[in-house]
Amino acid sequence: MSSRVRSVRVGLAGKDRSYPVRIGAGTLDDAGDAIAQATKATRAVIVSVPPVARRYAPRLERSLRAAGIRTHRIVVPDGDASKNLAQVSKLYDAMLEFGADRSTAVVALGGGVVGDLAGFVAASYLRGVPFVQVPTTVLAMVDSSVGGKTGVNVPQGKNLVGAFHQPRLVWADVDVLGTLPARQRAAGMVEAIKHGAILDRALFERFERDLERALDLDPTVLVSLLTRSVAIKAEVVSQDEREAGIRTLLNFGHTLAHAVEKLSGYQKVLHGEAVGMGMVYAARHSEALDLAPAGTAERIEGIVGRLGIETELPSFPRRAYLSALRVDKKRTEAHIRFVVLRRIGAADTVPLTPAEVYPPRPGSKKRRVRR
């Protein structure tokens, strides 16, 4: 195993519920032993998408078999549109045909879509079987693979059906990011930067300094930045597993992001790109509400722009945005717990109605974002 391996522990209440997140370079071939130790499984169902399965599933399967685990591969269509209940049913059928039982681990090999889908299946199959995340995107490594959130989309909105089901292990090898399109690397970096923006000014400043080296996959820089980002999320999850308090801050940028994704039909805009737009909007709104000092939004916009991500929301009608916001899962009665910045490195929530989240610009119904 490479010496460039870091480990972050997600500490949770309850017997044997805590788990490690291991981040390194050149470690995929070592995953089998770690999965065997973490799950005690005799079988593993690997869920992946076609391009990832072609490149990396054979290596993971060899590693698992060497550890004494029988494997079965299930490939699902790529893209967020695969996160649906029809695909869940197909996975149940495939697992039943394989003879999967409670000693079978579900291993998600891929990005956030695969992790959310496979995790929901693991949470519900036989009322819960061991789950392992082997993320292959930046976004999955720093965000969706950590914390136990699983779920699928329904026509009314994103991730409205799901469950909390913590993995036994997260195994991240940054070397696999070399085959990831540059656009997806940049989009995934948004979530890592978000952790700095809301809770760690020093991390945000490191991203401002070293962003291009991280995007170029310098292993020393990347492993260090991603490890700190994961550590922030792990600390939050340890304090608030079910999103009753501080974990809500992780939704910074997501209120408008989910609306953009829904209105885009979960196509054209990557999740991280939508979050980047949402972060810029939320930072501007924080200043408009006199909650953040002037210049806060400029720094958020600056780093999102350096990623090559559009910083303005798509020009959907205001009524369409309001309709999408009304089914936001962070709503309590008529209000949304909207995440704002107090400053770089410090976030808070404020209760806002959808109309307050997305007000018309005075004097013009067509302009949506305060400049």
Sine and cosine of phi, psi and omega as CSV:
sin_phi,cos_phi,sin_psi,cos_psi,sin_omega,cos_omega
0.00,0.00,0.60,-0.80,0.00,-1.00
-0.88,0.48,0.52,-0.85,0.05,-1.00
-0.96,0.27,-0.24,0.97,0.01,-1.00
-1.00,0.05,0.83,0.55,0.00,-1.00
-0.89,-0.46,0.77,-0.64,0.07,-1.00
-0.89,-0.45,0.45,-0.90,0.01,-1.00
-0.76,-0.65,0.73,-0.69,0.07,-1.00
-0.85,-0.52,0.74,-0.68,0.01,-1.00
-0.98,-0.20,0.77,-0.64,0.10,-0.99
-1.00,-0.08,0.96,-0.27,-0.08,-1.00
-1.00,0.01,0.86,-0.51,-0.02,-1.00
-0.80,-0.60,0.47,-0.88,0.05,-1.00
-0.94,0.34,0.51,-0.86,0.03,-1.00
0.97,-0.23,0.46,-0.89,-0.08,-1.00
-0.91,0.42,0.78,-0.62,0.13,-0.99
0.84,0.55,0.51,0.86,0.01,-1.00
-0.99,-0.17,-0.30,0.95,0.06,-1.00
-0.95,0.32,0.42,-0.91,-0.05,-1.00
-0.45,-0.89,0.39,-0.92,0.01,-1.00
-1.00,-0.08,0.50,-0.86,0.22,-0.98
-0.92,-0.38,0.88,-0.47,-0.04,-1.00
-0.94,-0.34,0.83,-0.56,-0.06,-1.00
-0.85,-0.53,0.82,-0.57,-0.01,-1.00
-0.37,-0.93,-0.13,-0.99,0.02,-1.00
-0.84,-0.55,0.80,-0.60,0.02,-1.00
0.98,0.22,0.60,0.80,-0.12,-0.99
-0.91,-0.41,-0.02,1.00,-0.11,-0.99
-0.86,0.51,-0.61,0.79,-0.05,-1.00
-0.94,0.33,-0.16,0.99,0.02,-1.00
-0.99,-0.16,0.05,1.00,-0.13,-0.99
-0.92,0.39,-0.55,0.83,-0.12,-0.99
-0.84,0.55,-0.76,0.65,-0.01,-1.00
-0.88,0.48,-0.66,0.75,-0.02,-1.00
-0.91,0.42,-0.64,0.77,0.02,-1.00
-0.92,0.40,-0.66,0.75,0.02,-1.00
-0.87,0.49,-0.68,0.73,-0.01,-1.00
-0.93,0.36,-0.61,0.79,-0.07,-1.00
-0.97,0.25,-0.52,0.85,-0.14,-0.99
-0.94,-0.34,-0.39,0.92,-0.13,-0.99
0.86,0.52,0.42,0.91,-0.06,-1.00
-0.98,0.22,0.49,-0.87,0.13,-0.99
-0.97,-0.23,-0.29,0.96,0.04,-1.00
-0.70,-0.72,0.40,-0.92,0.06,-1.00
-0.62,-0.79,0.74,-0.67,0.14,-0.99
-0.98,-0.20,0.89,-0.46,0.01,-1.00
-1.00,-0.09,0.86,-0.51,0.03,-1.00
-0.96,-0.27,0.80,-0.60,-0.06,-1.00
-0.48,-0.88,0.03,-1.00,0.07,-1.00
-0.92,-0.39,0.33,-0.94,-0.18,-0.98
-0.78,0.63,-0.79,0.61,-0.07,-1.00
-0.91,0.41,-0.60,0.80,0.01,-1.00
-0.95,0.32,-0.67,0.74,0.00,-1.00
-0.87,0.50,-0.67,0.75,-0.01,-1.00
-0.89,0.46,-0.67,0.75,-0.10,-1.00
-0.99,0.16,-0.66,0.75,-0.25,-0.97
-0.86,-0.51,-0.34,0.94,-0.02,-1.00
-0.88,0.48,-0.66,0.75,0.01,-1.00
-0.85,0.52,-0.64,0.77,0.01,-1.00
-0.92,0.39,-0.67,0.75,0.01,-1.00
-0.92,0.39,-0.64,0.77,0.03,-1.00
-0.89,0.45,-0.69,0.72,0.03,-1.00
-0.87,0.49,-0.67,0.75,0.00,-1.00
-0.91,0.42,-0.66,0.75,0.02,-1.00
-0.92,0.39,-0.69,0.72,0.01,-1.00
-0.89,0.45,-0.60,0.80,0.04,-1.00
-0.90,0.44,-0.42,0.91,0.04,-1.00
-1.00,-0.01,0.08,1.00,0.07,-1.00
1.00,0.01,0.34,0.94,-0.04,-1.00
-0.94,-0.34,0.81,-0.58,0.08,-1.00
-0.97,0.24,0.67,-0.74,-0.12,-0.99
-0.87,-0.49,0.43,-0.90,0.12,-0.99
-0.60,-0.80,0.76,-0.65,-0.06,-1.00
-0.98,-0.21,0.73,-0.68,0.09,-1.00
-0.83,-0.55,0.85,-0.53,-0.02,-1.00
-0.96,-0.28,0.79,-0.61,0.00,-1.00
-0.92,-0.38,0.38,-0.92,0.01,-1.00
-0.87,0.50,0.55,-0.84,0.00,-1.00
-0.97,0.24,0.43,-0.90,0.10,-0.99
0.97,-0.25,0.43,-0.90,-0.07,-1.00
-0.90,0.44,-0.39,0.92,0.02,-1.00
-0.90,0.45,-0.29,0.96,0.03,-1.00
-0.97,0.25,-0.24,0.97,0.00,-1.00
-0.99,0.16,0.97,0.22,-0.02,-1.00
-0.58,-0.81,0.23,-0.97,-0.08,-1.00
-0.94,0.35,-0.46,0.89,0.06,-1.00
-0.91,0.42,-0.64,0.77,0.03,-1.00
-0.94,0.35,-0.58,0.82,0.08,-1.00
-0.86,0.51,-0.72,0.70,0.00,-1.00
-0.87,0.49,-0.65,0.76,0.03,-1.00
-0.90,0.44,-0.61,0.79,0.03,-1.00
-0.92,0.39,-0.66,0.75,0.09,-1.00
-0.83,0.56,-0.73,0.68,-0.03,-1.00
-0.87,0.50,-0.70,0.71,-0.02,-1.00
-0.91,0.42,-0.62,0.79,0.01,-1.00
-0.94,0.35,-0.63,0.77,0.05,-1.00
-0.90,0.45,-0.64,0.77,0.03,-1.00
-0.90,0.43,-0.58,0.81,0.05,-1.00
-0.95,0.31,-0.32,0.95,-0.06,-1.00
0.99,0.11,0.46,0.89,-0.02,-1.00
-0.88,0.47,0.73,-0.68,0.03,-1.00
-0.79,-0.61,-0.25,-0.97,-0.08,-1.00
-0.96,0.29,-0.14,0.99,0.11,-0.99
-0.99,-0.13,0.25,0.97,0.05,-1.00
-0.98,-0.21,0.78,-0.62,0.06,-1.00
-1.00,-0.08,0.63,-0.78,0.16,-0.99
-1.00,-0.10,0.83,-0.56,-0.04,-1.00
-0.90,-0.43,0.89,-0.45,0.03,-1.00
-1.00,0.02,0.90,-0.44,0.03,-1.00
-0.92,-0.40,0.99,-0.15,-0.04,-1.00
0.37,-0.93,-0.42,-0.91,-0.04,-1.00
-1.00,-0.06,-0.37,-0.93,-0.09,-1.00
-0.91,0.42,-0.56,0.83,0.01,-1.00
-0.89,0.46,-0.75,0.67,0.01,-1.00
-0.89,0.46,-0.68,0.73,-0.02,-1.00
-0.90,0.44,-0.69,0.72,0.01,-1.00
-0.90,0.43,-0.69,0.72,-0.04,-1.00
-0.93,0.36,-0.79,0.61,-0.02,-1.00
-0.90,0.43,-0.59,0.81,0.02,-1.00
-0.90,0.43,-0.64,0.77,0.03,-1.00
-0.91,0.41,-0.63,0.77,0.06,-1.00
-0.89,0.45,-0.70,0.71,0.02,-1.00
-0.89,0.46,-0.59,0.81,-0.01,-1.00
-0.93,0.36,-0.51,0.86,-0.15,-0.99
-0.96,-0.28,-0.37,0.93,-0.01,-1.00
-0.94,0.34,0.83,-0.56,-0.05,-1.00
0.79,0.61,0.53,0.85,-0.01,-1.00
0.89,0.46,0.35,0.94,0.12,-0.99
0.82,-0.57,0.87,-0.49,0.08,-1.00
-0.80,-0.60,0.29,-0.96,-0.02,-1.00
-0.85,0.53,0.59,-0.81,-0.08,-1.00
-0.75,-0.67,0.67,-0.74,0.02,-1.00
-0.74,-0.67,0.65,-0.76,0.06,-1.00
-0.96,-0.29,0.80,-0.60,0.16,-0.99
-0.86,-0.51,0.99,0.15,-0.12,-0.99
-0.95,0.31,0.60,-0.80,-0.02,-1.00
-0.85,-0.53,0.18,0.98,0.10,-0.99
-0.79,-0.61,0.38,-0.92,0.05,-1.00
-0.86,0.51,-0.70,0.72,-0.02,-1.00
-0.84,0.54,-0.72,0.70,-0.01,-1.00
-0.93,0.37,-0.61,0.79,-0.04,-1.00
-0.89,0.46,-0.65,0.76,-0.12,-0.99
-0.99,-0.15,-0.22,0.98,-0.13,-0.99
-0.74,-0.67,-0.97,0.25,-0.24,-0.97
-0.94,0.34,-0.38,0.92,-0.01,-1.00
-0.98,0.19,-0.24,0.97,-0.10,-1.00
-0.92,-0.39,0.80,-0.59,0.13,-0.99
0.88,-0.48,-0.21,0.98,0.15,-0.99
1.00,0.09,0.08,1.00,0.06,-1.00
-0.97,0.24,0.80,-0.60,0.07,-1.00
-0.75,-0.66,0.34,-0.94,0.04,-1.00
0.25,-0.97,0.13,-0.99,0.00,-1.00
-0.72,-0.70,0.26,-0.96,0.02,-1.00
-1.00,-0.02,0.46,-0.89,0.17,-0.99
-0.80,-0.60,0.25,-0.97,-0.06,-1.00
-0.81,0.59,-0.50,0.87,-0.04,-1.00
-0.97,0.23,-0.29,0.96,-0.01,-1.00
0.17,-0.99,0.06,-1.00,-0.11,-0.99
-1.00,0.01,0.72,-0.69,0.11,-0.99
0.85,0.53,0.54,0.84,-0.01,-1.00
-0.99,0.12,-0.21,0.98,0.09,-1.00
-0.85,-0.53,0.83,-0.56,-0.04,-1.00
-0.07,-1.00,-0.18,-0.98,-0.02,-1.00
-0.40,-0.91,0.38,-0.92,0.19,-0.98
-1.00,0.02,0.87,-0.50,0.01,-1.00
-0.55,-0.83,0.98,-0.21,-0.10,-1.00
-0.95,0.30,0.63,-0.77,0.11,-0.99
-0.95,0.31,0.32,-0.95,0.13,-0.99
-1.00,0.09,-0.35,0.94,-0.09,-1.00
-0.29,-0.96,0.61,-0.79,0.21,-0.98
-0.87,-0.50,0.81,-0.59,-0.08,-1.00
-0.84,-0.54,0.96,-0.29,-0.09,-1.00
-0.90,-0.43,0.85,-0.53,0.05,-1.00
-0.92,-0.40,0.94,-0.33,-0.08,-1.00
-0.93,0.38,-0.27,0.96,0.03,-1.00
-0.88,0.48,-0.50,0.87,-0.03,-1.00
-0.94,0.35,-0.27,0.96,-0.01,-1.00
-0.94,0.33,-0.22,0.98,0.02,-1.00
-0.90,0.43,-0.40,0.92,0.03,-1.00
-0.99,-0.15,0.06,1.00,0.01,-1.00
-0.99,0.10,0.73,-0.69,0.04,-1.00
-0.82,0.58,0.57,-0.82,-0.04,-1.00
-0.84,0.54,-0.58,0.82,0.00,-1.00
-0.89,0.46,-0.65,0.76,0.01,-1.00
-0.95,0.31,-0.58,0.82,0.07,-1.00
-0.87,0.49,-0.71,0.71,-0.02,-1.00
-0.90,0.43,-0.69,0.72,-0.01,-1.00
-0.89,0.46,-0.64,0.76,0.00,-1.00
-0.92,0.39,-0.51,0.86,-0.01,-1.00
-0.90,0.44,-0.38,0.92,-0.01,-1.00
-0.84,0.54,-0.71,0.71,-0.05,-1.00
-0.92,0.40,-0.57,0.82,0.05,-1.00
-0.92,0.39,-0.68,0.73,0.04,-1.00
-0.89,0.45,-0.62,0.79,0.02,-1.00
-0.82,0.57,-0.66,0.75,-0.01,-1.00
-0.87,0.49,-0.61,0.79,0.08,-1.00
-0.94,0.35,-0.65,0.76,-0.05,-1.00
-0.88,0.47,-0.59,0.81,-0.09,-1.00
-1.00,-0.07,-0.41,0.91,-0.17,-0.99
-0.63,-0.77,-0.13,0.99,-0.09,-1.00
-0.48,-0.88,1.00,-0.06,-0.03,-1.00
-0.87,0.50,-0.59,0.81,-0.01,-1.00
-0.89,0.46,-0.64,0.77,0.04,-1.00
-0.91,0.42,-0.68,0.73,0.03,-1.00
-0.85,0.53,-0.67,0.74,-0.01,-1.00
-0.93,0.37,-0.54,0.84,0.09,-1.00
-0.91,0.42,-0.64,0.77,0.07,-1.00
-0.91,0.42,-0.64,0.77,0.05,-1.00
-0.86,0.51,-0.58,0.81,-0.03,-1.00
-0.99,0.15,-0.67,0.75,-0.20,-0.98
-0.92,-0.40,0.30,0.96,-0.12,-0.99
-0.84,0.54,-0.73,0.69,-0.06,-1.00
-0.91,0.41,-0.58,0.81,0.05,-1.00
-0.92,0.40,-0.61,0.79,0.05,-1.00
-0.91,0.41,-0.68,0.73,0.01,-1.00
-0.91,0.42,-0.49,0.87,0.06,-1.00
-0.99,0.14,0.05,1.00,0.08,-1.00
0.91,0.42,0.59,0.81,0.18,-0.98
-0.88,0.48,0.92,-0.40,-0.16,-0.99
-0.89,0.46,-0.59,0.81,-0.02,-1.00
-0.91,0.42,-0.74,0.68,0.01,-1.00
-0.92,0.39,-0.73,0.69,-0.11,-0.99
-0.91,0.43,-0.74,0.67,-0.01,-1.00
-0.87,0.49,-0.65,0.76,-0.01,-1.00
-0.91,0.41,-0.73,0.68,-0.02,-1.00
-0.91,0.41,-0.70,0.71,-0.03,-1.00
-0.93,0.38,-0.58,0.81,0.02,-1.00
-0.89,0.45,-0.70,0.72,0.02,-1.00
-0.91,0.42,-0.64,0.77,0.03,-1.00
-0.88,0.48,-0.72,0.70,0.03,-1.00
-0.90,0.44,-0.62,0.78,0.00,-1.00
-0.88,0.48,-0.60,0.80,0.05,-1.00
-0.90,0.45,-0.74,0.67,0.00,-1.00
-0.90,0.44,-0.64,0.77,0.01,-1.00
-0.87,0.49,-0.65,0.76,0.03,-1.00
-0.89,0.46,-0.67,0.74,0.00,-1.00
-0.92,0.40,-0.73,0.68,-0.01,-1.00
-0.89,0.46,-0.63,0.78,0.01,-1.00
-0.88,0.47,-0.57,0.82,0.01,-1.00
-0.99,0.16,-0.50,0.87,-0.18,-0.98
-0.52,-0.86,0.97,0.23,-0.10,-1.00
-0.90,0.44,-0.59,0.81,-0.16,-0.99
-0.98,-0.21,0.26,0.97,0.08,-1.00
0.88,0.47,0.74,0.67,0.05,-1.00
-0.99,-0.15,-0.21,0.98,-0.07,-1.00
-0.55,-0.83,-0.95,-0.32,-0.14,-0.99
-0.88,0.47,-0.44,0.90,-0.03,-1.00
-0.90,0.44,-0.39,0.92,0.05,-1.00
-0.84,0.55,-0.48,0.87,-0.01,-1.00
-0.88,0.47,-0.43,0.90,0.02,-1.00
-0.91,0.41,-0.20,0.98,0.02,-1.00
-1.00,0.09,0.17,0.98,0.05,-1.00
-0.81,0.59,0.83,-0.56,-0.01,-1.00
1.00,0.06,-0.21,0.98,-0.14,-0.99
-1.00,0.10,-0.39,0.92,-0.02,-1.00
-0.87,0.50,-0.80,0.61,0.04,-1.00
-0.97,0.25,-0.49,0.87,0.01,-1.00
-0.87,0.49,-0.72,0.70,0.00,-1.00
-0.91,0.42,-0.58,0.81,0.06,-1.00
-0.90,0.43,-0.70,0.72,0.03,-1.00
-0.87,0.49,-0.70,0.72,-0.01,-1.00
-0.89,0.46,-0.70,0.72,-0.01,-1.00
-0.89,0.45,-0.72,0.69,-0.04,-1.00
-0.94,0.35,-0.37,0.93,0.06,-1.00
-1.00,0.01,0.05,1.00,-0.01,-1.00
0.93,0.36,0.43,0.90,-0.03,-1.00
0.84,0.55,0.53,0.85,0.06,-1.00
-0.70,-0.72,0.21,-0.98,0.10,-1.00
0.96,0.29,-0.72,0.69,-0.04,-1.00
-0.95,-0.31,0.83,-0.55,0.07,-1.00
-0.95,0.30,0.43,-0.90,-0.03,-1.00
-0.83,0.57,-0.74,0.67,-0.01,-1.00
-0.89,0.46,-0.58,0.81,0.06,-1.00
-0.90,0.44,-0.69,0.72,0.03,-1.00
-0.89,0.46,-0.64,0.77,0.02,-1.00
-0.91,0.41,-0.63,0.77,0.05,-1.00
-0.86,0.52,-0.73,0.68,0.07,-1.00
-0.87,0.50,-0.69,0.72,-0.02,-1.00
-0.91,0.42,-0.58,0.82,0.04,-1.00
-0.91,0.41,-0.69,0.73,0.03,-1.00
-0.88,0.47,-0.71,0.70,0.02,-1.00
-0.87,0.49,-0.73,0.69,-0.04,-1.00
-0.90,0.44,-0.61,0.80,0.02,-1.00
-0.92,0.38,-0.66,0.75,0.07,-1.00
-0.89,0.46,-0.67,0.75,-0.01,-1.00
-0.92,0.39,-0.57,0.82,0.06,-1.00
-0.87,0.49,-0.67,0.74,0.05,-1.00
-0.93,0.36,-0.65,0.76,-0.01,-1.00
-0.88,0.47,-0.51,0.86,0.01,-1.00
-1.00,0.05,0.09,1.00,-0.02,-1.00
0.87,0.49,0.57,0.82,0.03,-1.00
-0.98,-0.21,-0.43,0.90,-0.03,-1.00
-0.85,-0.52,0.53,-0.85,0.01,-1.00
-0.94,0.35,0.44,-0.90,0.06,-1.00
-0.84,0.55,0.64,-0.77,-0.01,-1.00
0.98,-0.18,-0.28,0.96,0.02,-1.00
-0.88,0.47,-0.77,0.64,-0.03,-1.00
-0.90,0.43,-0.56,0.83,0.00,-1.00
-0.88,0.47,-0.63,0.78,0.02,-1.00
-0.94,0.35,-0.65,0.76,0.05,-1.00
-0.89,0.45,-0.73,0.69,0.01,-1.00
-0.89,0.46,-0.61,0.80,-0.02,-1.00
-0.89,0.46,-0.72,0.69,-0.06,-1.00
-0.97,0.25,-0.56,0.83,0.08,-1.00
-0.91,0.42,-0.65,0.76,0.04,-1.00
-0.90,0.44,-0.60,0.80,0.04,-1.00
-0.90,0.44,-0.39,0.92,0.07,-1.00
-0.98,0.22,-0.13,0.99,-0.04,-1.00
0.99,0.14,0.32,0.95,-0.05,-1.00
-0.98,-0.17,0.68,-0.73,0.07,-1.00
-0.87,0.49,0.72,-0.69,-0.06,-1.00
-0.99,-0.17,-0.12,0.99,0.03,-1.00
-0.98,-0.19,0.56,-0.83,0.05,-1.00
-0.94,0.35,0.53,-0.85,0.08,-1.00
-0.86,0.51,0.44,-0.90,-0.14,-0.99
-1.00,0.06,0.81,0.59,0.15,-0.99
-0.97,0.23,0.44,-0.90,0.02,-1.00
-0.87,0.49,0.49,-0.87,0.00,-1.00
-0.86,0.52,-0.63,0.78,-0.01,-1.00
-0.89,0.46,-0.51,0.86,0.04,-1.00
-0.93,0.36,-0.67,0.74,0.06,-1.00
-0.89,0.47,-0.69,0.72,-0.02,-1.00
-0.89,0.45,-0.63,0.78,0.04,-1.00
-0.88,0.47,-0.68,0.73,0.02,-1.00
-0.92,0.40,-0.62,0.78,-0.01,-1.00
-0.92,0.39,-0.47,0.88,-0.04,-1.00
-0.93,0.36,-0.29,0.96,0.07,-1.00
-0.95,-0.31,0.29,0.96,0.05,-1.00
-0.88,0.47,0.75,-0.66,-0.09,-1.00
-0.96,0.28,-0.11,0.99,0.05,-1.00
-1.00,-0.01,0.13,0.99,0.00,-1.00
-0.96,0.27,0.59,-0.81,0.24,-0.97
-0.81,-0.59,0.93,-0.38,-0.11,-0.99
0.83,0.55,-0.88,-0.48,-0.11,-0.99
-1.00,-0.02,-0.06,1.00,-0.14,-0.99
-0.92,-0.40,0.46,-0.89,0.13,-0.99
-0.96,-0.29,0.69,-0.73,0.10,-0.99
-0.98,0.18,1.00,0.03,-0.11,-0.99
-0.99,0.11,0.79,-0.62,-0.06,-1.00
-1.00,0.03,0.82,-0.58,-0.01,-1.00
-0.86,-0.51,0.30,-0.95,0.12,-0.99
-0.99,-0.13,0.70,-0.71,0.20,-0.98
-1.00,0.05,-0.53,0.85,0.09,-1.00
-0.13,-0.99,0.11,-0.99,0.08,-1.00
-0.89,0.46,0.84,-0.54,0.00,-1.00
0.99,-0.11,0.02,1.00,0.00,-1.00
-0.57,-0.82,0.84,-0.55,-0.04,-1.00
-0.82,-0.57,0.22,-0.98,-0.01,-1.00
-0.43,-0.90,0.13,-0.99,0.11,-0.99
-0.86,-0.51,0.52,-0.85,0.09,-1.00
-0.73,-0.68,0.62,-0.79,0.04,-1.00
-0.99,0.17,0.87,-0.50,-0.01,-1.00
-0.74,-0.68,0.58,-0.81,0.16,-0.99
-0.96,0.27,0.33,-0.95,0.07,-1.00
-0.80,0.60,-0.63,0.77,0.00,-1.00
-0.92,0.39,-0.50,0.87,0.06,-1.00
-0.98,0.20,-0.54,0.84,0.09,-1.00
-0.90,0.43,-0.64,0.77,-0.11,-0.99
-0.78,-0.62,0.93,0.37,-0.05,-1.00
-0.98,0.22,0.44,-0.90,0.13,-0.99
-0.95,0.32,0.51,-0.86,0.06,-1.00
-0.95,0.30,0.73,-0.69,-0.02,-1.00
-0.80,0.60,0.78,-0.62,0.05,-1.00
1.00,0.04,-0.07,1.00,0.00,-1.00
-0.40,-0.92,0.82,-0.57,0.04,-1.00
-1.00,0.10,-0.11,0.99,-0.09,-1.00
-0.99,-0.11,-0.35,0.94,-0.03,-1.00
-1.00,-0.05,0.78,-0.63,-0.18,-0.98
-0.96,-0.29,-0.44,0.90,-0.17,-0.99
-0.88,-0.48,0.79,-0.62,0.07,-1.00
-0.89,0.46,0.72,-0.69,0.00,-1.00
-0.95,-0.32,0.00,0.00,0.00,0.00
